[in-house]
Amino acid sequence: MGQPPSVPGTSTDTVRFPNFVEATTSFLKTYTRAQAIPDGVLVDVSELAKEAGFRIPVAVTSALWEGYITPPPSTEEEGQSTTGRLWDVLNVLRIAIRSGPPPTDMVLFSVLFRMTEGTETVNLKALCGPGDNAEPVVTIMLPNED
């Protein structure tokens, strides 16, 4: 009849794919939040987040930063600024955390941004998880990001 199918996570898989597990865990362990910030993958916004009432480190993804927090040049004449837009994101998140369902590691919320062609409601996601040293950190991102 042959051999039964292998079950993921058993020693058979480790024998068949010994380098896969090692390579996967090695990659996951080596790219840290501390590296992502200077690489430009994340933008550390902890300083302004403290002013907004956050007591743990906060970062936003580069896609959110470049796509929405940095204002289009045409809106700067209307008073739009990076600091003001970030302040709005942080405060809407803070309100969503306080008024939402019981505590969880993910909060979904929306922010209205002034764009070149009017306004745009942007759905965002904030995740609270362990940082490089298992300390709690928040990362704010677009909903399709991890």
Phi and psi in radians as a Rosetta constraint file:
Dihedral C 1 N 2 CA 2 C 2 CIRCULARHARMONIC 1.807 0.35
Dihedral N 2 CA 2 C 2 N 3 CIRCULARHARMONIC -3.059 0.35
Dihedral C 2 N 3 CA 3 C 3 CIRCULARHARMONIC -1.588 0.35
Dihedral N 3 CA 3 C 3 N 4 CIRCULARHARMONIC 2.523 0.35
Dihedral C 3 N 4 CA 4 C 4 CIRCULARHARMONIC -1.177 0.35
Dihedral N 4 CA 4 C 4 N 5 CIRCULARHARMONIC 2.706 0.35
Dihedral C 4 N 5 CA 5 C 5 CIRCULARHARMONIC -1.100 0.35
Dihedral N 5 CA 5 C 5 N 6 CIRCULARHARMONIC 2.622 0.35
Dihedral C 5 N 6 CA 6 C 6 CIRCULARHARMONIC -1.321 0.35
Dihedral N 6 CA 6 C 6 N 7 CIRCULARHARMONIC 2.616 0.35
Dihedral C 6 N 7 CA 7 C 7 CIRCULARHARMONIC -1.856 0.35
Dihedral N 7 CA 7 C 7 N 8 CIRCULARHARMONIC 2.196 0.35
Dihedral C 7 N 8 CA 8 C 8 CIRCULARHARMONIC -0.956 0.35
Dihedral N 8 CA 8 C 8 N 9 CIRCULARHARMONIC 2.448 0.35
Dihedral C 8 N 9 CA 9 C 9 CIRCULARHARMONIC 1.577 0.35
Dihedral N 9 CA 9 C 9 N 10 CIRCULARHARMONIC -0.056 0.35
Dihedral C 9 N 10 CA 10 C 10 CIRCULARHARMONIC -1.556 0.35
Dihedral N 10 CA 10 C 10 N 11 CIRCULARHARMONIC 2.938 0.35
Dihedral C 10 N 11 CA 11 C 11 CIRCULARHARMONIC -1.101 0.35
Dihedral N 11 CA 11 C 11 N 12 CIRCULARHARMONIC -0.434 0.35
Dihedral C 11 N 12 CA 12 C 12 CIRCULARHARMONIC -1.065 0.35
Dihedral N 12 CA 12 C 12 N 13 CIRCULARHARMONIC -0.753 0.35
Dihedral C 12 N 13 CA 13 C 13 CIRCULARHARMONIC -1.101 0.35
Dihedral N 13 CA 13 C 13 N 14 CIRCULARHARMONIC -0.692 0.35
Dihedral C 13 N 14 CA 14 C 14 CIRCULARHARMONIC -1.115 0.35
Dihedral N 14 CA 14 C 14 N 15 CIRCULARHARMONIC -0.648 0.35
Dihedral C 14 N 15 CA 15 C 15 CIRCULARHARMONIC -1.212 0.35
Dihedral N 15 CA 15 C 15 N 16 CIRCULARHARMONIC -0.734 0.35
Dihedral C 15 N 16 CA 16 C 16 CIRCULARHARMONIC -1.255 0.35
Dihedral N 16 CA 16 C 16 N 17 CIRCULARHARMONIC -0.630 0.35
Dihedral C 16 N 17 CA 17 C 17 CIRCULARHARMONIC -2.229 0.35
Dihedral N 17 CA 17 C 17 N 18 CIRCULARHARMONIC 1.002 0.35
Dihedral C 17 N 18 CA 18 C 18 CIRCULARHARMONIC -1.103 0.35
Dihedral N 18 CA 18 C 18 N 19 CIRCULARHARMONIC -0.600 0.35
Dihedral C 18 N 19 CA 19 C 19 CIRCULARHARMONIC -1.417 0.35
Dihedral N 19 CA 19 C 19 N 20 CIRCULARHARMONIC -0.414 0.35
Dihedral C 19 N 20 CA 20 C 20 CIRCULARHARMONIC -1.088 0.35
Dihedral N 20 CA 20 C 20 N 21 CIRCULARHARMONIC -0.882 0.35
Dihedral C 20 N 21 CA 21 C 21 CIRCULARHARMONIC -1.084 0.35
Dihedral N 21 CA 21 C 21 N 22 CIRCULARHARMONIC -0.783 0.35
Dihedral C 21 N 22 CA 22 C 22 CIRCULARHARMONIC -1.104 0.35
Dihedral N 22 CA 22 C 22 N 23 CIRCULARHARMONIC -0.789 0.35
Dihedral C 22 N 23 CA 23 C 23 CIRCULARHARMONIC -1.162 0.35
Dihedral N 23 CA 23 C 23 N 24 CIRCULARHARMONIC -0.724 0.35
Dihedral C 23 N 24 CA 24 C 24 CIRCULARHARMONIC -1.128 0.35
Dihedral N 24 CA 24 C 24 N 25 CIRCULARHARMONIC -0.872 0.35
Dihedral C 24 N 25 CA 25 C 25 CIRCULARHARMONIC -1.183 0.35
Dihedral N 25 CA 25 C 25 N 26 CIRCULARHARMONIC -0.561 0.35
Dihedral C 25 N 26 CA 26 C 26 CIRCULARHARMONIC -1.134 0.35
Dihedral N 26 CA 26 C 26 N 27 CIRCULARHARMONIC -0.781 0.35
Dihedral C 26 N 27 CA 27 C 27 CIRCULARHARMONIC -1.110 0.35
Dihedral N 27 CA 27 C 27 N 28 CIRCULARHARMONIC -0.796 0.35
Dihedral C 27 N 28 CA 28 C 28 CIRCULARHARMONIC -1.099 0.35
Dihedral N 28 CA 28 C 28 N 29 CIRCULARHARMONIC -0.568 0.35
Dihedral C 28 N 29 CA 29 C 29 CIRCULARHARMONIC -1.434 0.35
Dihedral N 29 CA 29 C 29 N 30 CIRCULARHARMONIC -0.377 0.35
Dihedral C 29 N 30 CA 30 C 30 CIRCULARHARMONIC -1.623 0.35
Dihedral N 30 CA 30 C 30 N 31 CIRCULARHARMONIC -0.440 0.35
Dihedral C 30 N 31 CA 31 C 31 CIRCULARHARMONIC -1.666 0.35
Dihedral N 31 CA 31 C 31 N 32 CIRCULARHARMONIC 1.916 0.35
Dihedral C 31 N 32 CA 32 C 32 CIRCULARHARMONIC -1.847 0.35
Dihedral N 32 CA 32 C 32 N 33 CIRCULARHARMONIC 2.911 0.35
Dihedral C 32 N 33 CA 33 C 33 CIRCULARHARMONIC -1.068 0.35
Dihedral N 33 CA 33 C 33 N 34 CIRCULARHARMONIC -0.688 0.35
Dihedral C 33 N 34 CA 34 C 34 CIRCULARHARMONIC -1.065 0.35
Dihedral N 34 CA 34 C 34 N 35 CIRCULARHARMONIC -0.533 0.35
Dihedral C 34 N 35 CA 35 C 35 CIRCULARHARMONIC -1.426 0.35
Dihedral N 35 CA 35 C 35 N 36 CIRCULARHARMONIC -0.612 0.35
Dihedral C 35 N 36 CA 36 C 36 CIRCULARHARMONIC -1.128 0.35
Dihedral N 36 CA 36 C 36 N 37 CIRCULARHARMONIC -0.541 0.35
Dihedral C 36 N 37 CA 37 C 37 CIRCULARHARMONIC -1.210 0.35
Dihedral N 37 CA 37 C 37 N 38 CIRCULARHARMONIC -0.944 0.35
Dihedral C 37 N 38 CA 38 C 38 CIRCULARHARMONIC -1.168 0.35
Dihedral N 38 CA 38 C 38 N 39 CIRCULARHARMONIC -0.441 0.35
Dihedral C 38 N 39 CA 39 C 39 CIRCULARHARMONIC -1.251 0.35
Dihedral N 39 CA 39 C 39 N 40 CIRCULARHARMONIC -0.264 0.35
Dihedral C 39 N 40 CA 40 C 40 CIRCULARHARMONIC 1.546 0.35
Dihedral N 40 CA 40 C 40 N 41 CIRCULARHARMONIC 0.079 0.35
Dihedral C 40 N 41 CA 41 C 41 CIRCULARHARMONIC -1.271 0.35
Dihedral N 41 CA 41 C 41 N 42 CIRCULARHARMONIC -0.642 0.35
Dihedral C 41 N 42 CA 42 C 42 CIRCULARHARMONIC -2.157 0.35
Dihedral N 42 CA 42 C 42 N 43 CIRCULARHARMONIC 2.655 0.35
Dihedral C 42 N 43 CA 43 C 43 CIRCULARHARMONIC -2.044 0.35
Dihedral N 43 CA 43 C 43 N 44 CIRCULARHARMONIC 2.115 0.35
Dihedral C 43 N 44 CA 44 C 44 CIRCULARHARMONIC -1.317 0.35
Dihedral N 44 CA 44 C 44 N 45 CIRCULARHARMONIC 2.101 0.35
Dihedral C 44 N 45 CA 45 C 45 CIRCULARHARMONIC -2.084 0.35
Dihedral N 45 CA 45 C 45 N 46 CIRCULARHARMONIC 0.394 0.35
Dihedral C 45 N 46 CA 46 C 46 CIRCULARHARMONIC -1.043 0.35
Dihedral N 46 CA 46 C 46 N 47 CIRCULARHARMONIC -0.611 0.35
Dihedral C 46 N 47 CA 47 C 47 CIRCULARHARMONIC -1.094 0.35
Dihedral N 47 CA 47 C 47 N 48 CIRCULARHARMONIC -0.890 0.35
Dihedral C 47 N 48 CA 48 C 48 CIRCULARHARMONIC -1.217 0.35
Dihedral N 48 CA 48 C 48 N 49 CIRCULARHARMONIC -0.578 0.35
Dihedral C 48 N 49 CA 49 C 49 CIRCULARHARMONIC -1.079 0.35
Dihedral N 49 CA 49 C 49 N 50 CIRCULARHARMONIC -0.654 0.35
Dihedral C 49 N 50 CA 50 C 50 CIRCULARHARMONIC -1.065 0.35
Dihedral N 50 CA 50 C 50 N 51 CIRCULARHARMONIC -0.745 0.35
Dihedral C 50 N 51 CA 51 C 51 CIRCULARHARMONIC -1.106 0.35
Dihedral N 51 CA 51 C 51 N 52 CIRCULARHARMONIC -0.516 0.35
Dihedral C 51 N 52 CA 52 C 52 CIRCULARHARMONIC -1.486 0.35
Dihedral N 52 CA 52 C 52 N 53 CIRCULARHARMONIC -0.031 0.35
Dihedral C 52 N 53 CA 53 C 53 CIRCULARHARMONIC 1.875 0.35
Dihedral N 53 CA 53 C 53 N 54 CIRCULARHARMONIC 0.038 0.35
Dihedral C 53 N 54 CA 54 C 54 CIRCULARHARMONIC -1.414 0.35
Dihedral N 54 CA 54 C 54 N 55 CIRCULARHARMONIC 2.446 0.35
Dihedral C 54 N 55 CA 55 C 55 CIRCULARHARMONIC -1.896 0.35
Dihedral N 55 CA 55 C 55 N 56 CIRCULARHARMONIC 0.059 0.35
Dihedral C 55 N 56 CA 56 C 56 CIRCULARHARMONIC -2.216 0.35
Dihedral N 56 CA 56 C 56 N 57 CIRCULARHARMONIC 2.803 0.35
Dihedral C 56 N 57 CA 57 C 57 CIRCULARHARMONIC -1.039 0.35
Dihedral N 57 CA 57 C 57 N 58 CIRCULARHARMONIC 2.473 0.35
Dihedral C 57 N 58 CA 58 C 58 CIRCULARHARMONIC -2.284 0.35
Dihedral N 58 CA 58 C 58 N 59 CIRCULARHARMONIC 2.393 0.35
Dihedral C 58 N 59 CA 59 C 59 CIRCULARHARMONIC -2.364 0.35
Dihedral N 59 CA 59 C 59 N 60 CIRCULARHARMONIC 2.747 0.35
Dihedral C 59 N 60 CA 60 C 60 CIRCULARHARMONIC -2.120 0.35
Dihedral N 60 CA 60 C 60 N 61 CIRCULARHARMONIC 2.699 0.35
Dihedral C 60 N 61 CA 61 C 61 CIRCULARHARMONIC -1.300 0.35
Dihedral N 61 CA 61 C 61 N 62 CIRCULARHARMONIC 2.731 0.35
Dihedral C 61 N 62 CA 62 C 62 CIRCULARHARMONIC -1.116 0.35
Dihedral N 62 CA 62 C 62 N 63 CIRCULARHARMONIC -0.561 0.35
Dihedral C 62 N 63 CA 63 C 63 CIRCULARHARMONIC -1.113 0.35
Dihedral N 63 CA 63 C 63 N 64 CIRCULARHARMONIC -0.751 0.35
Dihedral C 63 N 64 CA 64 C 64 CIRCULARHARMONIC -1.178 0.35
Dihedral N 64 CA 64 C 64 N 65 CIRCULARHARMONIC -0.771 0.35
Dihedral C 64 N 65 CA 65 C 65 CIRCULARHARMONIC -1.047 0.35
Dihedral N 65 CA 65 C 65 N 66 CIRCULARHARMONIC -0.898 0.35
Dihedral C 65 N 66 CA 66 C 66 CIRCULARHARMONIC -1.305 0.35
Dihedral N 66 CA 66 C 66 N 67 CIRCULARHARMONIC -0.592 0.35
Dihedral C 66 N 67 CA 67 C 67 CIRCULARHARMONIC -1.439 0.35
Dihedral N 67 CA 67 C 67 N 68 CIRCULARHARMONIC -0.515 0.35
Dihedral C 67 N 68 CA 68 C 68 CIRCULARHARMONIC -2.381 0.35
Dihedral N 68 CA 68 C 68 N 69 CIRCULARHARMONIC -0.698 0.35
Dihedral C 68 N 69 CA 69 C 69 CIRCULARHARMONIC -1.262 0.35
Dihedral N 69 CA 69 C 69 N 70 CIRCULARHARMONIC -0.689 0.35
Dihedral C 69 N 70 CA 70 C 70 CIRCULARHARMONIC -1.337 0.35
Dihedral N 70 CA 70 C 70 N 71 CIRCULARHARMONIC 2.043 0.35
Dihedral C 70 N 71 CA 71 C 71 CIRCULARHARMONIC -1.273 0.35
Dihedral N 71 CA 71 C 71 N 72 CIRCULARHARMONIC 2.592 0.35
Dihedral C 71 N 72 CA 72 C 72 CIRCULARHARMONIC -1.048 0.35
Dihedral N 72 CA 72 C 72 N 73 CIRCULARHARMONIC 2.485 0.35
Dihedral C 72 N 73 CA 73 C 73 CIRCULARHARMONIC -0.916 0.35
Dihedral N 73 CA 73 C 73 N 74 CIRCULARHARMONIC -0.626 0.35
Dihedral C 73 N 74 CA 74 C 74 CIRCULARHARMONIC -1.175 0.35
Dihedral N 74 CA 74 C 74 N 75 CIRCULARHARMONIC -0.315 0.35
Dihedral C 74 N 75 CA 75 C 75 CIRCULARHARMONIC -1.647 0.35
Dihedral N 75 CA 75 C 75 N 76 CIRCULARHARMONIC -0.196 0.35
Dihedral C 75 N 76 CA 76 C 76 CIRCULARHARMONIC -1.121 0.35
Dihedral N 76 CA 76 C 76 N 77 CIRCULARHARMONIC -0.578 0.35
Dihedral C 76 N 77 CA 77 C 77 CIRCULARHARMONIC -1.149 0.35
Dihedral N 77 CA 77 C 77 N 78 CIRCULARHARMONIC -0.386 0.35
Dihedral C 77 N 78 CA 78 C 78 CIRCULARHARMONIC -1.579 0.35
Dihedral N 78 CA 78 C 78 N 79 CIRCULARHARMONIC 0.125 0.35
Dihedral C 78 N 79 CA 79 C 79 CIRCULARHARMONIC 1.672 0.35
Dihedral N 79 CA 79 C 79 N 80 CIRCULARHARMONIC 0.086 0.35
Dihedral C 79 N 80 CA 80 C 80 CIRCULARHARMONIC -1.299 0.35
Dihedral N 80 CA 80 C 80 N 81 CIRCULARHARMONIC 2.354 0.35
Dihedral C 80 N 81 CA 81 C 81 CIRCULARHARMONIC -2.445 0.35
Dihedral N 81 CA 81 C 81 N 82 CIRCULARHARMONIC 2.758 0.35
Dihedral C 81 N 82 CA 82 C 82 CIRCULARHARMONIC -1.059 0.35
Dihedral N 82 CA 82 C 82 N 83 CIRCULARHARMONIC -0.793 0.35
Dihedral C 82 N 83 CA 83 C 83 CIRCULARHARMONIC -1.095 0.35
Dihedral N 83 CA 83 C 83 N 84 CIRCULARHARMONIC -0.757 0.35
Dihedral C 83 N 84 CA 84 C 84 CIRCULARHARMONIC -1.126 0.35
Dihedral N 84 CA 84 C 84 N 85 CIRCULARHARMONIC -0.730 0.35
Dihedral C 84 N 85 CA 85 C 85 CIRCULARHARMONIC -1.192 0.35
Dihedral N 85 CA 85 C 85 N 86 CIRCULARHARMONIC -0.701 0.35
Dihedral C 85 N 86 CA 86 C 86 CIRCULARHARMONIC -1.130 0.35
Dihedral N 86 CA 86 C 86 N 87 CIRCULARHARMONIC -0.725 0.35
Dihedral C 86 N 87 CA 87 C 87 CIRCULARHARMONIC -0.995 0.35
Dihedral N 87 CA 87 C 87 N 88 CIRCULARHARMONIC -0.751 0.35
Dihedral C 87 N 88 CA 88 C 88 CIRCULARHARMONIC -1.070 0.35
Dihedral N 88 CA 88 C 88 N 89 CIRCULARHARMONIC -0.793 0.35
Dihedral C 88 N 89 CA 89 C 89 CIRCULARHARMONIC -1.050 0.35
Dihedral N 89 CA 89 C 89 N 90 CIRCULARHARMONIC -0.823 0.35
Dihedral C 89 N 90 CA 90 C 90 CIRCULARHARMONIC -1.124 0.35
Dihedral N 90 CA 90 C 90 N 91 CIRCULARHARMONIC -0.712 0.35
Dihedral C 90 N 91 CA 91 C 91 CIRCULARHARMONIC -1.282 0.35
Dihedral N 91 CA 91 C 91 N 92 CIRCULARHARMONIC -0.648 0.35
Dihedral C 91 N 92 CA 92 C 92 CIRCULARHARMONIC -1.135 0.35
Dihedral N 92 CA 92 C 92 N 93 CIRCULARHARMONIC -0.685 0.35
Dihedral C 92 N 93 CA 93 C 93 CIRCULARHARMONIC -1.096 0.35
Dihedral N 93 CA 93 C 93 N 94 CIRCULARHARMONIC -0.794 0.35
Dihedral C 93 N 94 CA 94 C 94 CIRCULARHARMONIC -1.033 0.35
Dihedral N 94 CA 94 C 94 N 95 CIRCULARHARMONIC -0.747 0.35
Dihedral C 94 N 95 CA 95 C 95 CIRCULARHARMONIC -1.151 0.35
Dihedral N 95 CA 95 C 95 N 96 CIRCULARHARMONIC -0.722 0.35
Dihedral C 95 N 96 CA 96 C 96 CIRCULARHARMONIC -1.095 0.35
Dihedral N 96 CA 96 C 96 N 97 CIRCULARHARMONIC -0.660 0.35
Dihedral C 96 N 97 CA 97 C 97 CIRCULARHARMONIC -1.140 0.35
Dihedral N 97 CA 97 C 97 N 98 CIRCULARHARMONIC -0.787 0.35
Dihedral C 97 N 98 CA 98 C 98 CIRCULARHARMONIC -1.260 0.35
Dihedral N 98 CA 98 C 98 N 99 CIRCULARHARMONIC -0.549 0.35
Dihedral C 98 N 99 CA 99 C 99 CIRCULARHARMONIC -1.792 0.35
Dihedral N 99 CA 99 C 99 N 100 CIRCULARHARMONIC -0.044 0.35
Dihedral C 99 N 100 CA 100 C 100 CIRCULARHARMONIC -1.445 0.35
Dihedral N 100 CA 100 C 100 N 101 CIRCULARHARMONIC -2.966 0.35
Dihedral C 100 N 101 CA 101 C 101 CIRCULARHARMONIC -1.166 0.35
Dihedral N 101 CA 101 C 101 N 102 CIRCULARHARMONIC 3.087 0.35
Dihedral C 101 N 102 CA 102 C 102 CIRCULARHARMONIC -0.870 0.35
Dihedral N 102 CA 102 C 102 N 103 CIRCULARHARMONIC 2.703 0.35
Dihedral C 102 N 103 CA 103 C 103 CIRCULARHARMONIC -0.896 0.35
Dihedral N 103 CA 103 C 103 N 104 CIRCULARHARMONIC 2.433 0.35
Dihedral C 103 N 104 CA 104 C 104 CIRCULARHARMONIC -2.566 0.35
Dihedral N 104 CA 104 C 104 N 105 CIRCULARHARMONIC 3.030 0.35
Dihedral C 104 N 105 CA 105 C 105 CIRCULARHARMONIC -1.517 0.35
Dihedral N 105 CA 105 C 105 N 106 CIRCULARHARMONIC -0.065 0.35
Dihedral C 105 N 106 CA 106 C 106 CIRCULARHARMONIC -2.336 0.35
Dihedral N 106 CA 106 C 106 N 107 CIRCULARHARMONIC 2.363 0.35
Dihedral C 106 N 107 CA 107 C 107 CIRCULARHARMONIC -2.214 0.35
Dihedral N 107 CA 107 C 107 N 108 CIRCULARHARMONIC 2.239 0.35
Dihedral C 107 N 108 CA 108 C 108 CIRCULARHARMONIC -1.781 0.35
Dihedral N 108 CA 108 C 108 N 109 CIRCULARHARMONIC 2.380 0.35
Dihedral C 108 N 109 CA 109 C 109 CIRCULARHARMONIC -2.708 0.35
Dihedral N 109 CA 109 C 109 N 110 CIRCULARHARMONIC 2.922 0.35
Dihedral C 109 N 110 CA 110 C 110 CIRCULARHARMONIC -2.214 0.35
Dihedral N 110 CA 110 C 110 N 111 CIRCULARHARMONIC 2.545 0.35
Dihedral C 110 N 111 CA 111 C 111 CIRCULARHARMONIC -2.280 0.35
Dihedral N 111 CA 111 C 111 N 112 CIRCULARHARMONIC 2.447 0.35
Dihedral C 111 N 112 CA 112 C 112 CIRCULARHARMONIC -1.624 0.35
Dihedral N 112 CA 112 C 112 N 113 CIRCULARHARMONIC 2.139 0.35
Dihedral C 112 N 113 CA 113 C 113 CIRCULARHARMONIC -1.994 0.35
Dihedral N 113 CA 113 C 113 N 114 CIRCULARHARMONIC 2.449 0.35
Dihedral C 113 N 114 CA 114 C 114 CIRCULARHARMONIC -1.432 0.35
Dihedral N 114 CA 114 C 114 N 115 CIRCULARHARMONIC 2.121 0.35
Dihedral C 114 N 115 CA 115 C 115 CIRCULARHARMONIC -2.039 0.35
Dihedral N 115 CA 115 C 115 N 116 CIRCULARHARMONIC 3.132 0.35
Dihedral C 115 N 116 CA 116 C 116 CIRCULARHARMONIC -0.998 0.35
Dihedral N 116 CA 116 C 116 N 117 CIRCULARHARMONIC -0.744 0.35
Dihedral C 116 N 117 CA 117 C 117 CIRCULARHARMONIC -1.847 0.35
Dihedral N 117 CA 117 C 117 N 118 CIRCULARHARMONIC 0.876 0.35
Dihedral C 117 N 118 CA 118 C 118 CIRCULARHARMONIC 1.789 0.35
Dihedral N 118 CA 118 C 118 N 119 CIRCULARHARMONIC -2.627 0.35
Dihedral C 118 N 119 CA 119 C 119 CIRCULARHARMONIC -1.918 0.35
Dihedral N 119 CA 119 C 119 N 120 CIRCULARHARMONIC 2.736 0.35
Dihedral C 119 N 120 CA 120 C 120 CIRCULARHARMONIC -2.421 0.35
Dihedral N 120 CA 120 C 120 N 121 CIRCULARHARMONIC 2.237 0.35
Dihedral C 120 N 121 CA 121 C 121 CIRCULARHARMONIC -1.487 0.35
Dihedral N 121 CA 121 C 121 N 122 CIRCULARHARMONIC 2.137 0.35
Dihedral C 121 N 122 CA 122 C 122 CIRCULARHARMONIC -2.012 0.35
Dihedral N 122 CA 122 C 122 N 123 CIRCULARHARMONIC 2.155 0.35
Dihedral C 122 N 123 CA 123 C 123 CIRCULARHARMONIC -1.381 0.35
Dihedral N 123 CA 123 C 123 N 124 CIRCULARHARMONIC 2.363 0.35
Dihedral C 123 N 124 CA 124 C 124 CIRCULARHARMONIC -2.260 0.35
Dihedral N 124 CA 124 C 124 N 125 CIRCULARHARMONIC 2.860 0.35
Dihedral C 124 N 125 CA 125 C 125 CIRCULARHARMONIC -2.340 0.35
Dihedral N 125 CA 125 C 125 N 126 CIRCULARHARMONIC 2.350 0.35
Dihedral C 125 N 126 CA 126 C 126 CIRCULARHARMONIC -2.075 0.35
Dihedral N 126 CA 126 C 126 N 127 CIRCULARHARMONIC 2.271 0.35
Dihedral C 126 N 127 CA 127 C 127 CIRCULARHARMONIC -2.003 0.35
Dihedral N 127 CA 127 C 127 N 128 CIRCULARHARMONIC 2.365 0.35
Dihedral C 127 N 128 CA 128 C 128 CIRCULARHARMONIC -1.918 0.35
Dihedral N 128 CA 128 C 128 N 129 CIRCULARHARMONIC 2.164 0.35
Dihedral C 128 N 129 CA 129 C 129 CIRCULARHARMONIC -2.685 0.35
Dihedral N 129 CA 129 C 129 N 130 CIRCULARHARMONIC -3.065 0.35
Dihedral C 129 N 130 CA 130 C 130 CIRCULARHARMONIC -1.328 0.35
Dihedral N 130 CA 130 C 130 N 131 CIRCULARHARMONIC 2.403 0.35
Dihedral C 130 N 131 CA 131 C 131 CIRCULARHARMONIC -1.469 0.35
Dihedral N 131 CA 131 C 131 N 132 CIRCULARHARMONIC -2.856 0.35
Dihedral C 131 N 132 CA 132 C 132 CIRCULARHARMONIC -1.076 0.35
Dihedral N 132 CA 132 C 132 N 133 CIRCULARHARMONIC -0.497 0.35
Dihedral C 132 N 133 CA 133 C 133 CIRCULARHARMONIC -2.008 0.35
Dihedral N 133 CA 133 C 133 N 134 CIRCULARHARMONIC 0.490 0.35
Dihedral C 133 N 134 CA 134 C 134 CIRCULARHARMONIC 1.200 0.35
Dihedral N 134 CA 134 C 134 N 135 CIRCULARHARMONIC 0.228 0.35
Dihedral C 134 N 135 CA 135 C 135 CIRCULARHARMONIC -1.410 0.35
Dihedral N 135 CA 135 C 135 N 136 CIRCULARHARMONIC 2.657 0.35
Dihedral C 135 N 136 CA 136 C 136 CIRCULARHARMONIC -1.233 0.35
Dihedral N 136 CA 136 C 136 N 137 CIRCULARHARMONIC 2.375 0.35
Dihedral C 136 N 137 CA 137 C 137 CIRCULARHARMONIC -2.442 0.35
Dihedral N 137 CA 137 C 137 N 138 CIRCULARHARMONIC 2.714 0.35
Dihedral C 137 N 138 CA 138 C 138 CIRCULARHARMONIC -2.008 0.35
Dihedral N 138 CA 138 C 138 N 139 CIRCULARHARMONIC 2.403 0.35
Dihedral C 138 N 139 CA 139 C 139 CIRCULARHARMONIC -2.202 0.35
Dihedral N 139 CA 139 C 139 N 140 CIRCULARHARMONIC 2.183 0.35
Dihedral C 139 N 140 CA 140 C 140 CIRCULARHARMONIC -1.808 0.35
Dihedral N 140 CA 140 C 140 N 141 CIRCULARHARMONIC 2.343 0.35
Dihedral C 140 N 141 CA 141 C 141 CIRCULARHARMONIC -2.646 0.35
Dihedral N 141 CA 141 C 141 N 142 CIRCULARHARMONIC 3.022 0.35
Dihedral C 141 N 142 CA 142 C 142 CIRCULARHARMONIC -1.294 0.35
Dihedral N 142 CA 142 C 142 N 143 CIRCULARHARMONIC 2.687 0.35
Dihedral C 142 N 143 CA 143 C 143 CIRCULARHARMONIC -1.085 0.35
Dihedral N 143 CA 143 C 143 N 144 CIRCULARHARMONIC -0.416 0.35
Dihedral C 143 N 144 CA 144 C 144 CIRCULARHARMONIC -1.540 0.35
Dihedral N 144 CA 144 C 144 N 145 CIRCULARHARMONIC 0.047 0.35
Dihedral C 144 N 145 CA 145 C 145 CIRCULARHARMONIC -1.699 0.35
Dihedral N 145 CA 145 C 145 N 146 CIRCULARHARMONIC 2.784 0.35
